[in-house]
Amino acid sequence: MKFEIESIDESARACIIKTAHSVIQTPVFMPVGTVGAIKALDTTDLNTFLKPKIILGNTYHLYLRPGDELIKELGGLHNFTQFSKSFLTDSGGFQAFSLSSNVKIEEDGILFRSHIDGSKHKFTPKKVLDIQYNLGSDIMMILDDLVALPATKERIINSIQRTTKWAKESIAYHKKCQLEGKGLNQNIFAIIQGGTDKEFRKISADELCQLDFDGFAIGGLSVGESNELMYETVEYTTPLMPEDKPRYLMGVGTPEDLIENIYRGVDMFDCVMPTRNARNGTLFTSFGKVNIKASRYKNDSDPIDSSCDCMVCQNYSRAYLNHLFRARELTYFRLATIHNLYYYLNLMKEAREAILAKRFKSFRKEFYAKRLK
């Protein structure tokens, strides 16, 4: 992986990430394709209407179904899905923690039961990398010990210690595998933990950033804390991260969250919000959110957003989307998902252009001004 900073506007950054499969311009939002597909879309939709350079897959889900070994046999994620650009796969630790019953965190990994059939499994630092080697993803997240907030100081300290221990095991194993010819085009990111406590964030960042990872993520946020506390934690943490490597904020969030965290130095984002909200009837626009199921849109001939260039806004009315949603027509899910993801990806493009022009502060003000009208 090659990483280049093109422009810095105060803390906001416009960068280039080159992987074996694509050139990624940051800030970047990564659409979530949990099981190897973005819900309601296929690869033709991605390549024709959205053109993302990177999407996210989930190690936990793909390991359980259809299985990472089967995906390897069928040519890895790129061949299996026919998406030729980059994949980032998370470690699956969060899903093992949140979806399974009887989860047990041990010193060497996480014991859990499948949410599908109740079968027992164990994720270790080596195991999750082996799964991701089989998947063939471009960026692999290592196993970390996630802390649900609020948490005791003792629990957070244990999380940091365990995360660092697993990170050291992961980087050593990855280097060994690469010497053996495995994962040569794959990159690994570590995940900084520490809750919203600045002292703990510094400990975690200092320990992890000494290690030779290809990039670093901020984990354990957007889990119930206030937006202000999340922004404060990110603002404190990003300066602790290497300037010459990508900075990834996991699982965040709203358009406002993206703008605020770009402002604080984050390069990469992912979240299920645009796709999940689309399916539930909430569409994102330059002027705020539209609840398309509302009766006032029944006769509305306007597009979702007159300033949006997406295929949906160029061809269909609010009335049509309202009708499709109320009829529970499957076409609605596709069109709404295309619109919301286009909005997110275009927002990142506009933010990048503003950073390159050294006008991100005014762009941020304009972003909020449109939403107040």
C-alpha positions as CSV (number, residue, x, y, z in Angstrom):
1,M,0.0,0.0,0.0
2,K,1.2,3.5,-0.8
3,F,0.0,6.5,1.1
4,E,0.4,10.2,0.1
5,I,-0.9,13.4,1.6
6,E,-2.0,15.8,-1.1
7,S,-3.2,18.7,1.1
8,I,-3.8,19.6,4.7
9,D,-6.2,22.4,5.6
10,E,-5.8,22.9,9.4
11,S,-6.5,19.3,10.5
12,A,-8.5,18.2,7.5
13,R,-6.6,16.0,5.1
14,A,-6.9,15.1,1.4
15,C,-4.8,11.9,0.7
16,I,-4.3,9.1,-1.7
17,I,-4.3,5.4,-0.7
18,K,-3.0,3.0,-3.4
19,T,-3.8,-0.7,-2.9
20,A,-3.4,-3.6,-5.3
21,H,-6.9,-3.0,-6.6
22,S,-7.6,0.7,-6.6
23,V,-6.5,4.3,-6.0
24,I,-8.6,5.7,-3.1
25,Q,-9.0,9.4,-2.7
26,T,-9.7,10.6,0.9
27,P,-11.7,11.6,2.8
28,V,-13.5,8.4,1.8
29,F,-16.7,6.7,2.9
30,M,-16.7,3.0,2.5
31,P,-20.2,1.5,1.8
32,V,-20.9,-1.6,4.0
33,G,-21.2,-4.9,2.2
34,T,-21.5,-7.1,5.2
35,V,-21.8,-10.5,3.6
36,G,-20.1,-9.5,0.3
37,A,-23.0,-7.4,-1.0
38,I,-24.4,-4.0,-0.3
39,K,-28.0,-4.7,0.6
40,A,-30.4,-4.2,-2.3
41,L,-27.5,-3.5,-4.8
42,D,-25.4,-5.6,-7.1
43,T,-21.9,-4.9,-8.5
44,T,-23.4,-3.5,-11.7
45,D,-25.1,-0.8,-9.6
46,L,-21.9,-0.1,-7.9
47,N,-19.9,0.2,-11.1
48,T,-22.5,2.2,-13.0
49,F,-24.1,4.6,-10.5
50,L,-21.8,4.9,-7.5
51,K,-18.3,3.9,-8.5
52,P,-16.8,3.4,-5.0
53,K,-13.1,2.6,-4.9
54,I,-13.4,0.6,-1.7
55,I,-16.2,-1.2,0.2
56,L,-16.3,-3.1,3.5
57,G,-16.9,-6.8,4.1
58,N,-17.4,-8.5,7.5
59,T,-15.0,-11.3,8.6
60,Y,-17.5,-12.8,11.2
61,H,-20.4,-13.1,8.7
62,L,-18.3,-14.3,5.7
63,Y,-16.5,-16.9,8.0
64,L,-19.8,-18.3,9.1
65,R,-21.5,-18.2,5.8
66,P,-20.5,-19.2,3.1
67,G,-17.1,-19.8,4.7
68,D,-13.8,-18.2,4.0
69,E,-12.3,-21.4,2.5
70,L,-15.1,-21.6,-0.1
71,I,-14.5,-17.9,-1.0
72,K,-10.8,-18.7,-1.4
73,E,-11.6,-21.6,-3.7
74,L,-13.7,-19.3,-5.8
75,G,-11.0,-16.7,-6.2
76,G,-11.3,-14.5,-3.1
77,L,-13.8,-11.7,-2.5
78,H,-13.0,-9.8,-5.7
79,N,-13.8,-12.8,-8.0
80,F,-16.6,-14.1,-5.8
81,T,-18.4,-10.7,-5.8
82,Q,-17.2,-9.4,-9.2
83,F,-16.3,-6.1,-7.4
84,S,-12.8,-5.4,-8.8
85,K,-11.9,-2.4,-6.5
86,S,-10.6,-2.6,-2.9
87,F,-12.1,-4.4,0.0
88,L,-11.6,-3.6,3.7
89,T,-12.6,-6.5,6.0
90,D,-13.1,-5.9,9.7
91,S,-11.9,-8.5,12.2
92,G,-15.3,-9.7,13.2
93,G,-14.6,-9.1,16.9
94,F,-17.4,-6.6,17.3
95,Q,-20.0,-8.9,15.7
96,A,-18.8,-11.9,17.8
97,F,-19.3,-9.6,20.8
98,S,-22.7,-8.1,19.8
99,L,-24.5,-10.9,17.9
100,S,-23.6,-14.1,19.7
101,S,-24.7,-15.5,22.9
102,N,-22.4,-16.7,25.7
103,V,-19.4,-14.6,24.5
104,K,-16.3,-15.1,26.6
105,I,-13.2,-13.0,26.2
106,E,-10.0,-14.9,27.0
107,E,-6.4,-13.8,27.0
108,D,-5.7,-15.4,23.6
109,G,-9.0,-14.7,21.9
110,I,-12.8,-14.6,21.9
111,L,-15.1,-17.6,22.4
112,F,-18.6,-17.2,20.9
113,R,-21.5,-19.1,19.4
114,S,-22.8,-18.5,15.9
115,H,-25.9,-16.4,15.7
116,I,-27.0,-18.7,12.8
117,D,-26.9,-22.2,14.3
118,G,-25.4,-21.9,17.8
119,S,-22.1,-23.6,16.9
120,K,-19.1,-22.8,19.0
121,H,-16.1,-20.8,17.5
122,K,-13.0,-19.0,18.7
123,F,-11.4,-16.0,17.1
124,T,-7.7,-15.4,17.9
125,P,-5.4,-12.8,16.4
126,K,-3.9,-15.4,14.0
127,K,-7.3,-17.0,13.2
128,V,-8.9,-13.7,12.0
129,L,-5.9,-13.0,9.8
130,D,-6.1,-16.5,8.3
131,I,-9.7,-15.9,7.5
132,Q,-8.9,-12.6,5.8
133,Y,-6.0,-14.1,3.9
134,N,-8.6,-16.5,2.4
135,L,-10.9,-13.6,1.7
136,G,-8.2,-11.7,-0.1
137,S,-9.1,-8.3,1.2
138,D,-6.8,-5.3,0.6
139,I,-7.0,-4.0,4.1
140,M,-7.4,-6.3,7.1
141,M,-8.4,-5.2,10.6
142,I,-6.8,-7.1,13.4
143,L,-8.6,-8.5,16.4
144,D,-9.0,-6.1,19.3
145,D,-10.8,-6.2,22.6
146,L,-13.8,-3.9,22.2
147,V,-15.3,-2.2,25.3
148,A,-19.0,-1.4,25.5
149,L,-19.5,2.0,27.1
150,P,-20.0,2.9,29.9
151,A,-17.3,0.7,31.4
152,T,-15.1,0.6,34.5
153,K,-11.5,1.8,34.4
154,E,-10.4,-1.7,35.2
155,R,-12.3,-3.1,32.2
156,I,-10.8,-0.4,29.9
157,I,-7.3,-1.0,31.1
158,N,-7.7,-4.7,30.5
159,S,-9.0,-3.9,27.0
160,I,-6.0,-1.8,26.2
161,Q,-3.5,-4.4,27.5
162,R,-5.2,-7.2,25.6
163,T,-5.6,-5.1,22.4
164,T,-1.8,-4.3,22.5
165,K,-0.9,-7.9,23.2
166,W,-3.1,-9.1,20.2
167,A,-1.6,-6.4,18.0
168,K,1.9,-7.5,18.7
169,E,0.9,-11.1,17.9
170,S,-0.9,-10.0,14.7
171,I,2.0,-7.9,13.3
172,A,4.5,-10.7,14.0
173,Y,2.3,-13.3,12.4
174,H,1.6,-11.1,9.3
175,K,5.3,-10.5,8.8
176,K,6.0,-14.2,9.1
177,C,3.2,-15.0,6.6
178,Q,4.5,-12.4,4.1
179,L,8.0,-14.0,4.3
180,E,6.3,-17.2,3.3
181,G,4.6,-15.6,0.3
182,K,1.1,-15.1,1.9
183,G,-0.8,-11.8,2.0
184,L,1.8,-9.9,0.0
185,N,-0.8,-7.5,-1.3
186,Q,-2.7,-7.3,1.9
187,N,-2.3,-4.6,4.6
188,I,-3.2,-4.6,8.3
189,F,-4.6,-1.8,10.5
190,A,-4.5,-1.7,14.3
191,I,-7.4,-0.4,16.3
192,I,-6.9,2.2,19.1
193,Q,-9.2,1.7,22.1
194,G,-9.6,3.5,25.4
195,G,-13.2,4.6,25.6
196,T,-13.7,8.4,26.0
197,D,-10.9,8.7,28.5
198,K,-8.0,10.8,27.1
199,E,-5.4,9.1,29.3
200,F,-6.4,5.7,28.2
201,R,-6.6,6.8,24.5
202,K,-3.1,8.1,24.8
203,I,-1.8,4.8,26.3
204,S,-3.5,2.7,23.6
205,A,-2.3,5.0,20.8
206,D,1.3,5.2,22.1
207,E,1.6,1.4,22.4
208,L,0.0,0.6,19.0
209,C,1.6,3.4,17.0
210,Q,5.1,2.1,17.9
211,L,4.3,-1.0,15.8
212,D,4.7,-1.2,12.0
213,F,1.1,-1.3,10.9
214,D,0.0,0.1,7.5
215,G,-2.7,2.2,9.1
216,F,-4.6,2.9,12.3
217,A,-8.2,3.0,13.3
218,I,-10.1,4.6,16.2
219,G,-12.5,2.0,17.6
220,G,-14.9,1.9,20.4
221,L,-16.8,5.1,19.6
222,S,-20.4,5.8,18.3
223,V,-21.6,3.3,20.9
224,G,-23.9,5.5,22.8
225,E,-21.8,8.4,24.0
226,S,-22.8,11.9,23.0
227,N,-21.7,13.4,19.7
228,E,-19.7,16.1,21.6
229,L,-17.8,13.5,23.6
230,M,-17.1,11.5,20.5
231,Y,-15.8,14.5,18.6
232,E,-13.7,15.5,21.6
233,T,-12.2,12.0,21.8
234,V,-11.4,12.0,18.1
235,E,-9.9,15.5,18.2
236,Y,-7.6,14.3,21.0
237,T,-6.7,11.0,19.4
238,T,-5.8,11.9,15.8
239,P,-2.7,13.9,16.7
240,L,-1.4,10.8,18.5
241,M,-1.6,8.8,15.3
242,P,1.1,8.8,12.6
243,E,0.8,11.6,10.1
244,D,2.1,9.5,7.3
245,K,-0.5,6.6,7.5
246,P,-4.3,6.5,7.0
247,R,-6.6,7.3,9.9
248,Y,-9.9,5.4,10.0
249,L,-12.8,6.1,12.4
250,M,-14.9,2.9,12.6
251,G,-18.7,2.8,12.4
252,V,-19.4,6.5,12.1
253,G,-21.9,7.9,11.1
254,T,-24.3,10.7,10.1
255,P,-23.3,13.3,7.4
256,E,-22.6,15.7,10.3
257,D,-20.4,13.1,12.0
258,L,-18.4,12.8,8.8
259,I,-17.9,16.5,8.3
260,E,-16.9,17.0,12.0
261,N,-14.4,14.2,12.0
262,I,-12.8,15.2,8.7
263,Y,-12.4,18.6,10.4
264,R,-10.5,16.7,13.1
265,G,-8.2,14.8,10.8
266,V,-9.9,11.5,10.0
267,D,-9.4,10.0,6.5
268,M,-11.7,6.9,6.3
269,F,-15.2,6.1,7.5
270,D,-17.8,3.3,7.3
271,C,-21.3,3.0,8.6
272,V,-24.5,1.1,7.8
273,M,-26.5,4.3,8.3
274,P,-27.1,5.4,4.7
275,T,-28.2,1.9,3.6
276,R,-30.2,1.0,6.7
277,N,-31.9,4.4,6.8
278,A,-32.7,4.1,3.1
279,R,-34.6,0.8,3.7
280,N,-36.5,2.4,6.6
281,G,-37.6,5.4,4.5
282,T,-35.1,8.1,5.5
283,L,-33.3,9.7,2.6
284,F,-30.3,12.1,3.1
285,T,-30.1,15.4,1.2
286,S,-28.1,18.6,1.1
287,F,-30.8,20.3,3.2
288,G,-31.3,17.5,5.7
289,K,-33.3,14.3,6.0
290,V,-36.4,13.4,4.1
291,N,-38.9,10.9,5.5
292,I,-40.2,9.7,2.2
293,K,-43.0,7.7,3.7
294,A,-44.7,10.9,4.9
295,S,-48.1,11.6,3.3
296,R,-47.0,15.0,2.1
297,Y,-44.9,13.4,-0.6
298,K,-47.7,11.5,-2.1
299,N,-48.3,14.1,-4.8
300,D,-44.8,15.6,-4.9
301,S,-43.4,15.7,-8.4
302,D,-40.0,17.1,-7.3
303,P,-36.9,14.9,-7.0
304,I,-35.6,13.8,-3.6
305,D,-33.0,16.6,-3.8
306,S,-32.9,19.0,-6.8
307,S,-29.2,19.6,-6.3
308,C,-28.3,15.9,-6.5
309,D,-27.0,14.3,-9.7
310,C,-27.7,10.7,-8.8
311,M,-29.6,8.5,-11.1
312,V,-32.6,8.5,-8.8
313,C,-32.9,12.2,-8.5
314,Q,-32.4,12.6,-12.3
315,N,-35.3,10.2,-13.1
316,Y,-37.8,9.8,-10.3
317,S,-40.1,11.9,-8.2
318,R,-40.7,11.9,-4.4
319,A,-44.2,10.8,-5.2
320,Y,-42.9,7.7,-7.0
321,L,-40.5,6.8,-4.1
322,N,-43.4,7.4,-1.6
323,H,-45.6,5.0,-3.6
324,L,-42.9,2.3,-3.9
325,F,-42.2,2.5,-0.2
326,R,-45.8,2.3,0.8
327,A,-46.4,-0.6,-1.6
328,R,-43.3,-2.4,-0.1
329,E,-42.0,-2.7,-3.7
330,L,-38.5,-4.1,-3.8
331,T,-37.5,-1.5,-6.4
332,Y,-37.7,1.1,-3.6
333,F,-34.9,-0.4,-1.6
334,R,-32.6,-0.3,-4.6
335,L,-33.4,3.3,-5.6
336,A,-33.3,4.6,-2.0
337,T,-29.9,2.9,-1.4
338,I,-28.4,4.2,-4.6
339,H,-29.5,7.8,-3.6
340,N,-28.2,7.7,0.0
341,L,-24.9,6.2,-0.9
342,Y,-24.4,8.6,-3.8
343,Y,-25.1,11.4,-1.4
344,Y,-22.5,10.2,1.1
345,L,-19.8,9.5,-1.6
346,N,-20.5,12.9,-3.2
347,L,-20.2,14.6,0.2
348,M,-16.7,13.1,0.5
349,K,-15.8,14.3,-3.0
350,E,-16.9,17.9,-2.1
351,A,-15.1,17.8,1.2
352,R,-11.9,16.7,-0.6
353,E,-12.2,19.4,-3.2
354,A,-12.6,22.0,-0.4
355,I,-9.5,20.7,1.4
356,L,-7.5,20.8,-1.8
357,A,-8.6,24.4,-2.3
358,K,-7.8,25.3,1.4
359,R,-11.4,26.2,2.1
360,F,-12.7,23.4,4.2
361,K,-13.7,25.7,7.1
362,S,-16.0,27.7,4.8
363,F,-17.3,24.4,3.2
364,R,-18.2,23.2,6.7
365,K,-20.1,26.4,7.4
366,E,-22.0,26.1,4.1
367,F,-22.8,22.5,4.8
368,Y,-24.6,23.5,8.0
369,A,-26.2,26.7,6.5
370,K,-28.0,24.6,3.8
371,R,-29.4,22.4,6.6
372,L,-30.8,25.4,8.5
373,K,-32.9,26.7,5.6
